[in-house]
């Protein structure tokens, strides 16, 4: 073989290795930061119905067996995890309110205390889980993605495979932790339903010995019933909007999958969140039927999200009015020797259910990544995957990695914010349990009511992933 033939052979072999290297790197990134469009699966609701609950009250875990309690896909942006926060903050305040209202009944004080302590422990575990998500995001940004850039620039596929294996360990560990905590939330909600049944039993026994309602109490009860009816109606409207939002998100994901621009296809495989991909389409892709259709769909989605946001704000205003009137009624009931309602505990279950749903999103997120990773390993080592020469696309490839770094950084920051909230809830928010509610004077009790009411009013609904602008 001549020197010229040797050089030609060496050049061909080098080009073949380069193709294989770039193939491994591209598919690795696709697995680790795959486009996240995880649909919210409706949670199976195993809680027993407590038949004594007000039939007009909003859906809770105890009653929500018809599958109507929906949450639309919110994993389109890095901040989706922050939807946990309002529910986490309200839970302790509602426990505190229940503690004040029912603490004069010794047999119930212990029941409420036990439920609050179990929730506090769950929040501590949730705090630790979120910290692991922060750590994994940081590892992607500081270890995995830089190693992939080096692998692209220096033709070192073994480096990419090494960190791919390490990422699988991170993912498997998080999945195991999320599954465990979701099960604990589900069991805790079962226990809270049982606790509410116990309270209702005591309430019925107490009512046999109570005086008749005064005219003022009857008038307040009439107002409360009207507000409950409004709250139920607006909750149903919000659920309808959840369905519409999910339908629009599905249409958008399907439309994005039909866009065939080469550079965009690479970007969409590497960048983790839909909002970033949509912004990239608007900035870089020339006018096409798909782009025009996407713009129309996205505008429609934005309007739907804004309409739902307004409804949630209206719902919260109704809840505030409902709480104010219930506190007035509670004061009169106390003066009349009657046991108070347990609606604040119904709200506790509702918020714990919402937290559980967001954690299920997190579980599905990591499960999908782990599943893709397993598939990649099997197909890669079986030699089934072949792609075209990506040498001319190196610049776009690296640009996508930079965008992915930005997305994972935001996700890590979002998880840290949520971690801080859960840390406060686990360590500080339940200190009210250190005080015996029966030792409070009526003036002190009223002061606590006012403080709790103000704090609850200041916690607004959180839409972490509004539709991004064009």
Buried (B, 14 or more C-beta within 10 A) or exposed (E): EEEEEEEEEEEEEEEEEBBBBBBBBBBBBBBBBBBBBBBBEBBEBEBEBBEEBBEBBBBBBBBBBEEBBBBBBBBBBBBBBBBBBBBBBBBBBBBBBBBBBBBBBEEBBEBBBEBBEBBBBBBBBBBBBBBBBBBBBBBBBEBBBBBBBBBBEEBBBEBBBBBBEBBBEBBBEBBEBBBEBBEBBBEBBBEBBBBBBEBBEBBEEEEEEEEEBEEEBEEBBEBBEBBBEBBBEBBEBBBBBBEBBBEBBBBBBEBBEEBEBEBBBBBBBBBBBBBBBBBBBBEEBEEEEBBEBBBEBBEBBBEBBEBBBEBBEBBBEBBBBBBBBBBBBBBBBBEBEBBBBBBBBBBBBBBBBBBBBBBBBBBBBBBBBBEBBEEBBEEBEEEEBEEEEBEEBEEBBBBBBEBBBBBBBBBBBBBBBBBBBBBBBBEEBBEBBEBEBEEBEEEEBBEBBEEBBEBBBEBEBBBBBBBBEE
